[in-house]
Amino acid sequence: MRMNLPNQLTLARCFLAAVFVVLMSFPHTALYAVAYVVFTVAAITDYYDGKIARRDNLITNFGKLMDPVADKILMVSAFVMLMNVPELVVPGWTVVAILAREFLVTGARSLAAADGVVLSANNYGKAKTVTQMVYVFVFLAAAILLRLALPLFSQETGAVLVAWLRGVSRAGMVLVALLTIYSGVQFGWVNWKALKLHDLS
């Protein structure tokens, strides 16, 4: 059976995440720029796979399960690789918190799927994903532009700019992590009965 276009876009996002990781593994400004383009294309597939699925009534259980997973693969890959960008500060605990939230939610979806229940992403989860993507868009672009602009400034001014960007990126990442944790709590609360968590007491 031929896979529909939205599901193809979902799988393409997983592939693009792998390409992004490879490009970001080399600390070269040009490769960072290409990685930025790859991430942008991946983010566009995230928008269009859902839009096309709803417009053409192509919503499938595969899409409901794999679309959030593809998002997680892309975003976790991005945050792990941003930890290696010298101009940015991505605290390790924030990435661990994001990973923990994503593993728990994915596990919950698998648990529900075993009972024939499909738990799709809610508005909090979607807002979390958008916020995470915005962070990567803004701060990876800022790091690339700063690298290109540093030769125009004195060493002292350059050091100040780098320190400023590192501080802002740290604060932004903490906010992203807190929103991610909150969205996980909301997911558990909304799907409490579907997950049969009330039977654990």
C-alpha positions in Angstrom: 0.0 0.0 0.0 1.4 3.3 -1.1 2.2 5.8 1.7 0.3 9.1 1.5 2.0 12.5 1.1 1.7 13.7 4.7 3.3 10.5 6.0 6.0 10.8 3.4 6.7 14.3 4.7 6.8 13.0 8.2 9.5 10.4 7.3 11.4 13.0 5.3 11.6 15.1 8.5 13.3 12.2 10.3 15.8 12.0 7.4 16.5 15.7 7.4 17.1 15.5 11.2 19.9 13.0 10.5 21.4 15.3 7.8 21.2 18.2 10.2 23.2 16.2 12.8 25.9 15.4 10.3 26.3 19.0 9.2 26.3 20.3 12.7 29.0 17.8 13.7 31.6 20.0 11.9 32.3 23.4 13.5 32.4 25.3 10.3 30.3 28.4 9.7 29.3 27.4 6.1 28.1 24.0 7.3 26.2 25.6 10.1 24.4 27.7 7.5 23.6 24.7 5.4 22.3 22.9 8.5 20.1 26.0 9.2 18.5 25.6 5.7 18.0 21.9 6.3 16.3 22.6 9.7 14.1 25.2 8.0 13.0 22.7 5.3 12.3 20.1 8.1 10.2 22.6 10.0 8.2 23.4 6.8 7.4 19.7 6.4 6.1 19.7 9.9 3.6 22.5 8.9 2.5 21.0 5.6 2.1 17.3 6.6 -0.6 18.2 9.1 -2.2 20.8 6.8 -2.4 18.4 3.9 -3.6 15.6 6.0 -6.5 17.7 7.4 -7.3 19.3 4.0 -7.4 16.0 2.1 -8.8 13.9 4.9 -5.6 11.8 4.9 -5.3 11.6 8.7 -4.1 8.1 9.7 -3.1 6.4 12.9 0.5 6.2 11.5 0.5 9.9 11.1 -0.9 10.6 14.5 1.8 8.5 16.1 4.8 9.3 13.8 4.2 13.1 13.4 5.0 13.8 17.1 7.9 11.3 17.0 9.4 13.0 14.0 9.1 16.3 15.8 10.9 14.9 18.8 13.7 13.4 16.7 14.2 16.8 15.0 14.1 18.9 18.1 16.2 16.7 20.3 18.8 16.4 17.6 18.9 20.2 17.3 19.3 20.8 21.0 22.0 18.2 21.4 24.0 19.6 18.5 23.5 23.3 19.7 25.3 22.3 22.9 28.5 22.1 20.7 28.1 25.6 19.3 30.7 27.8 21.2 28.7 31.0 20.8 25.6 29.5 22.6 24.9 28.0 26.0 22.5 25.1 26.2 22.6 23.8 29.8 22.8 20.0 29.9 19.9 19.7 32.4 17.5 21.4 30.0 18.3 18.9 27.3 17.9 16.1 29.8 14.5 17.5 30.9 13.4 17.7 27.3 14.5 14.2 26.6 12.8 12.9 29.7 9.5 14.6 28.7 9.7 13.2 25.2 10.5 9.7 26.3 7.7 9.7 28.9 5.1 11.0 26.4 6.3 8.6 23.7 6.0 5.7 26.2 2.6 6.9 27.3 1.5 6.9 23.6 2.8 3.3 23.2 1.0 2.2 26.3 -2.3 3.7 25.1 -1.7 2.3 21.6 -1.5 -1.2 23.1 -5.1 -0.7 24.2 -6.1 0.6 20.8 -6.1 4.3 21.9 -4.3 6.8 19.8 -3.1 9.9 21.7 -2.4 12.8 19.3 -0.6 16.0 20.2 -2.7 18.6 22.1 -2.4 22.4 21.8 0.2 22.5 24.6 2.4 20.0 22.8 2.1 21.9 19.6 3.0 25.2 21.3 6.0 23.5 22.9 7.2 22.3 19.5 6.7 25.8 17.9 8.6 27.4 20.8 11.5 24.9 20.5 11.7 25.5 16.7 11.7 29.3 17.2 14.6 28.9 19.7 16.7 27.0 17.2 15.8 29.4 14.3 16.7 32.5 16.3 19.8 31.3 18.2 21.4 29.3 15.4 21.0 32.2 13.1 22.4 34.5 15.7 25.5 32.3 16.2 26.1 32.2 12.4 25.7 35.9 12.0 27.9 36.7 14.9 30.6 34.4 13.5 30.4 36.3 10.2 30.4 39.7 11.9 33.1 39.2 14.5 36.0 40.3 12.1 34.3 43.7 11.9 34.7 44.4 15.6 37.6 44.8 18.0 38.5 41.8 20.2 37.0 43.4 23.2 33.7 44.2 21.5 33.5 40.7 20.0 34.0 39.2 23.4 31.1 41.3 24.8 28.8 40.3 22.0 29.7 36.6 22.4 29.1 36.8 26.2 25.8 38.6 25.6 24.6 35.9 23.1 25.6 33.1 25.5 23.7 34.7 28.3 20.6 35.2 26.3 20.7 31.7 24.8 21.0 30.2 28.3 18.0 32.1 29.6 16.0 31.3 26.5 16.8 27.6 26.8 15.7 27.5 30.4 12.3 29.0 29.4 12.0 26.4 26.6 12.7 23.6 29.0 10.2 24.9 31.5 7.5 25.1 28.8 8.4 21.6 27.6 8.0 20.2 31.2 4.7 22.0 31.6 3.4 20.6 28.3 4.3 17.1 29.5 2.3 17.7 32.8 -0.6 18.9 30.7 -0.4 15.8 28.5 -0.6 13.5 31.5 -3.4 15.5 33.1 -5.6 15.5 29.9 -5.0 11.8 29.1 -5.1 10.6 32.7 -8.1 8.3 32.1 -7.0 7.1 28.6 -3.7 6.0 30.2 -5.5 4.4 33.1 -3.2 6.1 35.6 -6.1 6.3 38.0 -5.9 2.5 38.3 -2.4 2.7 39.8 -3.6 3.9 43.2 
